[in-house]
Amino acid sequence: MASENHSSQMKRLLRIMERLRDPERGCEWDKAQTFDTIAPYTIEEAYEVADAIERKDLAELKSELGDLLLQVVFHSQMAAEADAFTFDDVARAISDKMERRHPHIFGEETGAMTNRRWEDLKAAERDDAGSSSALEGVAKALPALMRSDKLQKRAARVGFQWDDVSGPKEKLEEEIEELETASNDERLMEAGDVLFVAVNIVRRYGVDPEAALKASNSKFEQRFRRMEVLAQSNGQDFATLSLDEQEAYWQKVKALEKTQG
């Protein structure tokens, strides 16, 4: 009964999108969209899903997952109109992929899935598709920090990495020096090199750099807001204080965090 309900609601959503894109009876806005114009909304919806999860708001998560599903349906409808593929093709492709990538569940392999085995399966798929580079398939639209991590992991899989963390640490010092002496035209690239090597160092400690920076951003925001509140409670405008006075508030907030656990 549950599967029938799932099927009926999915068919309903597909019919709605088909109607919205109908050349004669559809919505003018929906009809005017292309893959390129919809792509930013797809990315935005994915982030909103992640935000709802982080806030542990399951009611909002349900809504955001619906918005994200709509994006899949939207792209699939446009592809169907171009005789490229349909929603069923999308569902079939991901089903085939999940069965292929879980041979210990749907095949004859035994034992638990490991990260190494997962990556080997993905690499085999790329080879079967005629991949010409170990870096192929790392999406350019990924956040830069995340993409840097993925590119470096791919390179490491074929042996292109330092033997230990001392290598990237030395390289980081070198890149910082180059940034300090860079011309205006060179500064962007040299700054990128600093960040790229920093990702390498973090990765060598087994830390996800995207998650690490996200955590630091959150910690900084919380501390900064608490400084502003403390200053206001003392009748001060935080923005008008000297750096030394602001630093005193920073240290006070850090001390409060320790006492409050």
Secondary structure, 3 states (H helix, E strand, C coil): CHHHHHHHHHHHHHHHHHHHCCCCCCCHHHHHCCHHHHHHHHHHHHHHHHHHHHCCCHHHHHHHHHHHHHHHHHHHHHHHHCCCCCHHHHHHHHHHHHHHCCHHHHCCCCCCCCHHHHHHHHHHHHHHCCCCCCCCCCCCCCCHHHHHHHHHHHHHHCCCCCCCCHHHHHHHHHHHHHHHCCCHHHHHHHHHHHHHHHHHHHHHCCCCHHHHHHHHHHHHHHHHHHHHHHHHHCCCCHHHCCHHHHHHHHHHHHHHHHHCC
